[in-house]
Amino acid sequence: MNQPLELRKARDFGQIISDSFQFLRENFKPLFTSLLVICGIFILVGTVTSTFQYMGMMGIYGDAFSGNSGNAYEVTTYSYTYWLSVLFNAFILLMLELCTYLATMSYISVYLERGGAKPTLAEVWGYFRYYFFRILGSGFVLLLLIMLGMVCCLIPGIYLSVVFSLVIPIIVMENASFSYAFNKSFRLIKENWWFVFGMSIVTGLIVSVLSSVAGVPITVITLMGGFFAHKSYTLPLIVLFSFLRNLLMLTYTLPNTAIALCYFKLSEEKEGLGLLGRMENFGKTTDDNAGLPSEEY
């Protein structure tokens, strides 16, 4: 039987990536079952909104290719409808990403608390429900600050987005307040910004490649659909790839797991909680340590 992955541990860049894949591989069934149940409603709603968005986009391309702009009032109404669907779809995708992030952190938090035992759906849902509104409010504030940084100057926005990536893990792992997590994220990221930034870029590229499985075909279908007068055959394909595109949002659990391991690495280097825990448990043979990795010398 494989030993559970030790989370509170200092790791280098390569170890974080490999351990992220190892964690997902060993916890694939319970983790993604929790993700599907918790995030399923946003996947389904996102499929509907994405379908409307791409069908509207195909209609715009069709009008452009045919040179038929139609009545001015109809074009204006159509444009309002299209952009409304775009905004609503963006909101749903944002909520799906947030819920995926929180569900992943909830799973990891329960995994840590249980000493490596695989969490149940009820346990993950309990954590998710407990932290949801706190994370929703925190995420809204962080998003506004990042957008402000992007508007004022691109570089501050990029800097803050990396720093703020640690706020949610701190809140969930330590049951902390927003202000505490906000301040600690700056403290942990000090002299480690490039490390976390590089980790986010690498894992983000991996997820982007996986997402292109649905993103590229649905874009091609939308563009090609504008050339043809009979578009009924494209609807089933757009629905299929819209669903696949939203489903693949769950792959963001890879960079989420990597960020969690970055948090544990930085916390271990500055606070040594994992080492202190091993020292306290050294020599104990009670059942409480049955699930912990054995000491190696």
VODREN-349511 format. One line per field, with one value per atom (N, C-alpha, C, O): x, y, z. Coordinates in steps of 0.2 Angstrom, whole numbers. Example, Ala and Ser with C-alpha at 12.3 -4.5 7.8 and 13.67 -1.06 7.14 Angstrom:
BEGIN
u = c(66  62  66  71  64  68  64  67)
v = c(-28  -22  -16  -17  -11  -5  0  6)
w = c(39  39  39  42  35  36  39  40)
END
This chain:
BEGIN
u = c(4  0  4  9  3  7  6  0  11  11  8  9  4  0  5  11  4  9  9  4  15  16  16  19  11  10  14  17  15  19  27  30  30  36  39  36  46  49  51  54  49  50  53  52  57  59  54  49  56  51  49  43  53  52  47  43  49  46  38  34  37  30  26  20  29  25  24  18  29  28  24  20  24  20  13  8  12  5  1  -4  5  2  1  -3  6  5  -1  -5  -2  -8  -14  -19  -15  -21  -22  -27  -16  -17  -19  -23  -17  -18  -25  -29  -28  -34  -39  -44  -38  -42  -50  -54  -51  -59  -62  -67  -60  -64  -63  -68  -58  -57  -61  -65  -61  -65  -73  -77  -74  -81  -84  -89  -80  -82  -83  -87  -78  -78  -84  -87  -86  -91  -98  -102  -99  -105  -106  -111  -100  -100  -101  -105  -97  -97  -101  -101  -105  -109  -114  -115  -117  -122  -120  -123  -113  -110  -108  -108  -106  -104  -110  -109  -116  -122  -124  -126  -125  -127  -122  -123  -115  -110  -111  -109  -113  -114  -119  -119  -125  -130  -128  -129  -125  -123  -117  -117  -113  -108  -111  -108  -116  -119  -122  -122  -126  -129  -124  -125  -118  -113  -110  -109  -108  -105  -110  -108  -117  -122  -123  -123  -122  -123  -117  -117  -111  -105  -105  -103  -108  -108  -113  -112  -119  -123  -120  -121  -116  -112  -107  -107  -104  -99  -103  -101  -109  -113  -115  -115  -117  -119  -114  -114  -108  -102  -100  -98  -100  -98  -103  -101  -109  -115  -116  -119  -113  -114  -121  -123  -125  -132  -132  -132  -132  -133  -140  -141  -145  -152  -154  -150  -160  -162  -158  -156  -157  -153  -155  -151  -162  -165  -163  -161  -164  -163  -156  -154  -151  -144  -142  -138  -145  -144  -146  -143  -152  -155  -151  -150  -149  -145  -139  -137  -136  -129  -130  -126  -135  -136  -137  -134  -141  -142  -136  -134  -132  -125  -121  -118  -120  -115  -118  -114  -124  -127  -125  -124  -126  -124  -116  -114  -112  -105  -104  -100  -107  -105  -108  -104  -114  -117  -112  -111  -110  -106  -99  -96  -96  -90  -91  -87  -97  -98  -99  -96  -102  -103  -96  -95  -92  -85  -81  -77  -82  -78  -80  -76  -87  -89  -87  -86  -87  -85  -77  -75  -73  -66  -65  -61  -69  -69  -71  -68  -76  -79  -74  -73  -71  -66  -60  -57  -58  -52  -54  -50  -60  -62  -63  -61  -66  -67  -60  -60  -55  -49  -45  -43  -46  -43  -46  -43  -53  -57  -54  -54  -54  -51  -45  -43  -40  -33  -33  -29  -37  -38  -40  -37  -45  -48  -42  -41  -39  -34  -28  -26  -26  -21  -23  -20  -30  -32  -33  -32  -34  -35  -29  -29  -23  -17  -16  -12  -19  -18  -23  -23  -28  -34  -38  -39  -41  -45  -51  -55  -53  -59  -65  -65  -71  -77  -80  -78  -85  -89  -92  -92  -95  -98  -94  -95  -88  -83  -80  -80  -79  -77  -83  -82  -89  -95  -95  -97  -94  -95  -90  -92  -84  -79  -80  -80  -82  -84  -90  -90  -95  -101  -99  -101  -94  -92  -88  -89  -84  -80  -83  -80  -88  -90  -91  -88  -95  -97  -90  -90  -86  -80  -76  -73  -75  -71  -74  -70  -80  -84  -82  -81  -83  -82  -74  -73  -70  -63  -61  -57  -63  -62  -64  -60  -70  -72  -68  -66  -65  -61  -54  -51  -51  -45  -45  -41  -51  -52  -52  -49  -55  -56  -49  -47  -45  -38  -33  -29  -34  -30  -32  -28  -39  -41  -38  -37  -39  -36  -29  -26  -25  -18  -17  -12  -21  -20  -22  -18  -27  -29  -23  -21  -21  -16  -9  -6  -7  -1  -1  -3  1  0  4  2  10  15  12  12  9  6  1  0  -3  -9  -6  -9  -1  2  6  5  9  12  7  8  1  -4  -7  -9  -8  -12  -8  -11  -1  3  3  2  3  3  -4  -4  -9  -16  -17  -22  -14  -15  -14  -17  -11  -10  -15  -16  -19  -24  -29  -30  -32  -37  -35  -38  -29  -26  -25  -26  -23  -21  -28  -28  -33  -40  -42  -45  -42  -45  -40  -43  -34  -29  -29  -28  -30  -29  -35  -35  -41  -47  -46  -48  -42  -40  -45  -49  -45  -49  -45  -40  -49  -47  -41  -36  -41  -36  -29  -24  -30  -24  -21  -15  -25  -23  -20  -14  -23  -20  -13  -8  -12  -5  0  6  -2  2  4  10  0  2  8  12  8  14  20  25  19  25  28  34  23  26  29  34  26  28  35  38  37  43  49  50  53  59  57  61  50  48  43  40  43  38  39  34  45  47  46  44  47  45  38  36  34  26  24  20  27  25  27  22  33  35  30  29  29  24  17  15  15  8  8  4  14  15  15  12  19  20  14  12  11  4  -1  -6  -1  -6  -6  -11  0  1  -1  -4  0  -2  -10  -13  -13  -20  -23  -28  -19  -21  -21  -25  -16  -15  -21  -24  -23  -29  -35  -40  -36  -42  -43  -49  -37  -38  -41  -43  -42  -45  -52  -55  -55  -62  -62  -66  -57  -57  -56  -59  -51  -50  -55  -57  -58  -63  -70  -73  -71  -78  -77  -81  -70  -69  -69  -72  -66  -66  -74  -75  -78  -85  -88  -92  -87  -91  -89  -93  -82  -80  -82  -85  -82  -84  -92  -94  -95  -103  -105  -111  -101  -103  -103  -106  -100  -99  -106  -107  -109  -114  -121  -122  -126  -133  -136  -141  -135  -138  -134  -128  -136  -131  -134  -131  -140  -143  -138  -139  -134  -129  -124  -121  -123  -118  -120  -116  -126  -129  -127  -124  -128  -126  -118  -116  -114  -107  -105  -101  -108  -107  -109  -105  -115  -117  -112  -110  -110  -105  -98  -96  -95  -89  -90  -85  -96  -97  -97  -94  -100  -100  -93  -91  -89  -82  -78  -74  -79  -75  -76  -71  -82  -84  -81  -79  -82  -80  -72  -70  -69  -61  -59  -53  -64  -62  -60  -56  -62  -60  -52  -50  -49  -42  -38  -32  -41  -38  -36  -33  -39  -37  -29  -26  -26  -19  -15  -11  -16  -12  -15  -11  -21  -23  -19  -18  -18  -14  -7  -4  -4  2  3  8  -2  -2  -2  1  -6  -7  0  2  3  10  15  20  14  18  17  22  11  9  13  15  12  15  23  26  26  33  35  40  32  34  32  36  27  25  30  32  32  37  44  47  46  52  52  58  47  46  44  46  40  37  39  39  40  42  37  39  31  25  26  24  28  28  34  33  39  45  43  45  40  38  33  33  28  23  27  25  32  36  40  40  42  46  41  43  35  30  28  27  28  25  31  29  37  43  42  41  43  43  36  35  30  24  22  23  18  16  8  5  5  -3  -6  -3  -12  -16  -17  -18  -16  -16  -11  -12  -6  0  0  4  -6  -6  -6  -3  -9  -9  -3  -3  2  7  13  14  17  23  28  29  31  36  42  44  46  52  57  58  61  67  73  74  78  85  90  96)
v = c(-6  0  6  7  11  17  22  22  25  29  36  38  39  45  50  50  55  60  65  68  67  71  78  80  82  89  94  98  94  99  97  94  100  98  103  105  104  109  105  100  108  104  109  116  107  111  111  108  115  116  109  108  105  99  94  91  94  90  92  88  99  101  99  97  99  97  89  87  85  78  76  71  79  77  80  76  85  87  82  80  79  74  67  64  66  60  61  56  67  68  66  63  69  68  61  59  58  51  46  42  47  43  45  41  51  53  55  58  52  54  53  57  47  45  49  52  49  53  61  64  63  70  73  78  69  71  70  73  65  64  70  72  72  78  84  88  85  91  90  96  85  84  85  89  83  84  91  94  94  101  106  111  105  110  108  112  103  100  105  106  109  113  119  121  121  126  124  127  117  114  114  115  112  112  119  120  123  130  133  137  132  134  132  135  125  122  126  127  128  132  138  140  142  149  149  153  144  144  142  145  138  136  143  144  147  153  158  161  158  163  161  165  154  152  152  154  151  151  159  160  163  170  173  177  170  172  170  173  163  161  165  166  167  172  178  181  181  187  186  190  180  179  178  179  174  173  179  180  184  191  194  198  194  197  194  198  187  184  185  186  186  186  194  195  198  205  208  213  204  206  208  204  214  217  218  218  217  217  224  229  224  230  233  229  239  242  240  239  241  239  232  230  227  220  219  215  222  221  224  220  229  232  227  226  225  220  214  211  211  205  206  202  212  213  213  211  217  217  210  208  206  199  195  191  196  192  194  190  201  203  201  200  201  199  191  190  187  180  179  175  184  183  185  182  190  192  187  185  184  179  173  170  171  165  166  161  172  174  173  171  175  175  168  166  163  156  153  149  154  151  154  150  160  162  159  157  158  154  147  144  144  137  136  132  141  141  142  139  147  148  142  140  138  132  127  123  126  121  122  117  128  130  129  126  131  130  122  120  118  111  108  103  110  107  108  103  114  116  113  111  112  109  101  99  98  91  90  86  95  94  96  93  100  102  96  94  92  86  81  77  80  75  76  72  83  85  83  80  85  84  76  74  72  65  61  55  65  61  57  52  59  56  51  48  50  46  50  56  46  49  52  48  59  62  59  57  59  57  64  69  62  68  72  78  69  73  78  83  75  79  85  91  84  89  94  100  92  96  101  107  98  101  107  113  106  111  116  122  114  119  123  129  121  125  130  135  127  132  138  143  137  142  146  151  144  146  154  158  157  164  168  174  165  169  169  174  164  164  168  171  168  172  179  183  181  188  190  195  186  187  187  191  182  182  188  191  191  197  203  207  204  209  208  213  202  201  202  205  200  202  209  211  213  220  223  228  221  223  222  226  216  214  218  220  219  223  230  233  232  239  240  244  234  234  234  237  230  229  236  237  239  246  251  254  252  257  255  260  249  247  239  236  236  229  225  220  228  224  223  218  228  227  222  218  222  217  210  206  209  202  200  195  205  204  202  197  206  204  198  194  196  190  184  179  184  179  179  173  185  185  183  179  185  183  176  173  172  165  161  155  164  160  162  159  167  169  164  162  161  156  149  147  147  141  143  138  149  151  151  148  154  154  147  145  142  136  131  128  131  127  129  125  135  138  141  143  140  143  150  152  154  161  166  165  172  178  180  179  184  187  192  191  196  200  197  199  191  187  184  184  181  178  183  181  189  194  196  196  197  199  193  194  187  182  180  178  181  179  184  181  190  194  192  192  190  187  181  180  176  170  171  168  176  176  180  180  184  188  183  178  186  182  176  172  174  168  169  165  176  177  174  171  174  171  163  160  160  153  151  147  155  154  156  152  161  163  158  156  155  150  144  141  142  136  137  133  143  145  145  142  147  147  140  139  136  129  125  122  125  121  124  121  131  134  132  131  131  129  122  121  118  111  111  107  115  115  118  116  123  126  121  121  117  112  107  105  105  100  104  101  110  114  115  115  115  116  110  111  104  99  100  98  105  107  114  116  118  125  126  130  123  123  121  124  115  112  117  118  119  123  130  133  133  139  138  142  132  131  130  132  126  125  132  132  136  143  147  150  147  151  148  151  141  138  138  138  138  138  145  145  150  156  156  160  151  151  148  149  144  139  142  145  141  143  138  141  132  127  126  122  128  127  122  122  119  115  109  107  107  101  104  99  110  113  113  113  113  114  108  109  102  96  97  95  99  99  104  104  110  116  114  115  110  108  103  104  99  94  97  95  101  104  109  111  112  117  113  116  108  103  101  101  99  96  102  101  108  114  116  117  115  117  111  112  105  99  100  98  102  102  108  108  112  117  114  117  107  104  102  100  102  101  107  106  112  117  115  119  109  106  105  104  104  103  109  109  115  121  123  126  121  123  118  121  112  108  110  110  112  115  121  122  125  131  129  132  124  122  119  120  116  113  119  118  124  130  133  135  133  136  132  135  125  121  122  122  122  123  129  129  135  141  142  144  139  138  134  136  129  124  128  127  131  135  140  142  144  149  148  151  142  141  134  132  129  122  118  114  119  116  108  104  106  99  96  90  99  96  96  91  101  101  96  93  94  89  82  78  81  75  74  68  80  79  78  74  80  79  72  69  69  62  57  51  59  55  50  52  43  38  36  31  39  37  31  31  27  21  20  14  25  25  25  26  23  23  29  29  35  41  42  46  38  39  34  33  30  24  26  22  32  34  38  40  39  44  40  34  43  39  38  41  32  30  34  36  35  39  35  29  38  35  38  44  34  37  34  36)
w = c(0  0  0  4  -4  -5  1  4  4  9  7  1  11  9  8  11  3  2  7  10  9  15  12  7  14  12  14  11  21  24  23  28  18  16  11  7  12  8  1  2  -4  -11  -16  -15  -21  -26  -31  -31  -37  -42  -45  -46  -47  -50  -46  -48  -39  -34  -34  -33  -34  -33  -39  -38  -45  -51  -51  -52  -49  -49  -44  -44  -38  -32  -33  -31  -37  -39  -43  -42  -48  -52  -48  -49  -44  -39  -35  -34  -32  -28  -32  -29  -38  -42  -44  -44  -46  -48  -42  -43  -36  -30  -28  -24  -29  -26  -32  -31  -38  -44  -42  -44  -40  -40  -35  -36  -28  -23  -25  -23  -27  -29  -34  -33  -40  -46  -45  -48  -41  -39  -35  -36  -30  -26  -31  -30  -36  -40  -45  -46  -47  -52  -48  -51  -42  -38  -36  -37  -34  -31  -37  -37  -42  -48  -54  -59  -53  -59  -61  -67  -57  -59  -63  -68  -62  -66  -72  -77  -72  -79  -84  -89  -81  -85  -87  -93  -83  -84  -89  -94  -88  -92  -100  -104  -100  -107  -110  -116  -107  -110  -112  -118  -108  -109  -115  -119  -115  -120  -127  -132  -127  -133  -136  -142  -132  -134  -137  -142  -133  -135  -142  -146  -143  -149  -155  -161  -154  -159  -161  -167  -156  -158  -162  -166  -160  -163  -170  -175  -171  -178  -182  -188  -179  -183  -185  -190  -181  -182  -188  -193  -188  -194  -200  -205  -199  -205  -209  -215  -204  -207  -210  -216  -207  -210  -217  -222  -217  -223  -229  -235  -227  -232  -234  -239  -230  -231  -230  -232  -226  -225  -217  -213  -216  -209  -207  -201  -211  -209  -207  -208  -204  -201  -195  -191  -194  -189  -182  -178  -181  -175  -173  -167  -178  -177  -175  -171  -179  -177  -170  -167  -168  -162  -156  -151  -157  -152  -152  -146  -158  -158  -155  -151  -155  -152  -145  -141  -142  -135  -132  -127  -136  -134  -133  -129  -139  -139  -133  -130  -132  -127  -120  -116  -119  -113  -112  -106  -117  -116  -115  -111  -118  -116  -109  -106  -106  -100  -95  -90  -96  -91  -92  -87  -98  -98  -95  -92  -95  -92  -84  -80  -82  -74  -72  -67  -76  -75  -75  -70  -80  -80  -74  -71  -72  -66  -60  -55  -59  -53  -53  -48  -59  -60  -58  -54  -60  -58  -51  -47  -48  -40  -37  -32  -39  -35  -36  -31  -42  -43  -38  -35  -37  -33  -26  -22  -23  -16  -15  -10  -20  -19  -18  -14  -22  -22  -15  -12  -13  -7  -1  4  -1  4  4  10  -1  -1  2  6  0  2  10  13  12  19  23  29  21  24  24  29  18  17  23  26  24  28  36  40  37  44  46  51  41  42  41  41  40  40  34  34  28  22  20  15  24  22  17  18  12  7  10  13  9  11  8  2  11  8  5  6  1  -2  3  2  8  13  17  19  18  22  17  20  11  6  6  6  5  5  11  10  17  23  23  25  21  21  16  17  10  4  6  5  9  12  17  17  22  27  25  27  20  17  11  9  8  2  2  -2  6  6  8  6  13  15  9  7  5  -1  -7  -10  -7  -12  -11  -16  -5  -4  -4  -7  -2  -3  -10  -12  -14  -21  -25  -29  -23  -26  -25  -29  -18  -16  -20  -23  -20  -24  -31  -34  -34  -41  -43  -48  -38  -39  -39  -43  -34  -33  -39  -41  -41  -47  -53  -57  -54  -60  -60  -65  -53  -52  -54  -57  -52  -54  -61  -64  -65  -72  -75  -80  -73  -76  -75  -80  -69  -67  -71  -74  -71  -75  -75  -69  -80  -81  -75  -73  -74  -70  -62  -60  -59  -53  -53  -48  -58  -58  -58  -55  -62  -63  -56  -54  -53  -46  -41  -37  -41  -36  -37  -32  -43  -45  -42  -40  -42  -40  -32  -29  -29  -22  -19  -14  -22  -20  -21  -18  -25  -26  -20  -19  -15  -8  -3  2  -5  0  2  8  -3  -2  1  6  -1  3  10  15  12  19  23  28  20  23  25  30  20  20  25  29  24  28  35  39  36  43  46  52  43  45  47  53  43  44  42  37  44  42  35  34  32  26  27  23  32  34  35  33  39  41  35  34  31  25  20  17  20  15  17  13  24  26  26  24  27  27  20  19  15  8  6  3  8  6  10  7  16  20  17  17  15  12  5  4  2  -5  -6  -11  0  0  -2  1  -7  -10  -13  -15  -14  -18  -23  -26  -25  -30  -37  -40  -39  -46  -46  -51  -40  -39  -40  -44  -37  -37  -44  -47  -47  -54  -59  -63  -58  -63  -63  -68  -56  -55  -59  -62  -58  -61  -68  -71  -71  -79  -81  -86  -78  -81  -80  -85  -74  -74  -78  -80  -78  -82  -90  -93  -92  -99  -100  -105  -95  -96  -96  -101  -92  -92  -99  -102  -101  -108  -114  -118  -114  -119  -118  -123  -112  -111  -113  -117  -112  -113  -121  -123  -125  -132  -135  -141  -132  -135  -137  -142  -133  -134  -137  -141  -135  -137  -144  -148  -147  -154  -159  -163  -158  -162  -162  -167  -156  -156  -159  -162  -159  -163  -170  -174  -172  -179  -182  -187  -178  -180  -180  -185  -176  -176  -182  -185  -183  -189  -196  -200  -196  -203  -203  -209  -198  -198  -201  -204  -201  -204  -212  -215  -215  -222  -225  -231  -221  -224  -222  -217  -227  -225  -221  -217  -221  -217  -211  -212  -205  -199  -194  -189  -196  -191  -188  -182  -192  -191  -186  -182  -185  -180  -173  -169  -172  -165  -161  -155  -163  -158  -157  -151  -162  -161  -156  -152  -157  -152  -145  -140  -144  -137  -135  -129  -139  -136  -134  -129  -138  -137  -131  -128  -131  -125  -118  -113  -118  -112  -111  -105  -116  -115  -112  -108  -115  -113  -106  -102  -103  -96  -92  -86  -94  -90  -89  -84  -94  -94  -89  -88  -87  -82  -75  -71  -74  -68  -68  -63  -74  -74  -71  -69  -69  -65  -58  -55  -57  -50  -50  -45  -56  -56  -54  -49  -57  -54  -47  -43  -45  -38  -33  -28  -35  -31  -30  -25  -36  -36  -32  -28  -32  -27  -20  -16  -19  -12  -9  -4  -14  -12  -11  -7  -15  -14  -7  -4  -5  1  7  11  6  11  11  17  5  5  9  13  7  10  17  21  19  26  30  36  27  30  31  36  26  26  31  34  32  37  44  49  44  51  53  59  49  51  54  59  52  56  54  59  48  47  51  54  52  56  63  66  66  73  74  79  69  70  70  74  66  66  73  75  75  82  87  92  87  93  93  98  86  86  86  86  87  86  92  98  91  96  98  102  96  98  94  88  97  93  94  93  95  96  89  84  89  83  80  74  83  80  75  70  75  70  65  61  65  60  53  49  51  44  42  36  47  45  42  44  38  35  40  45  40  45  44  38  49  49  45  46  41  37  40  41  40  42  37  38)
END
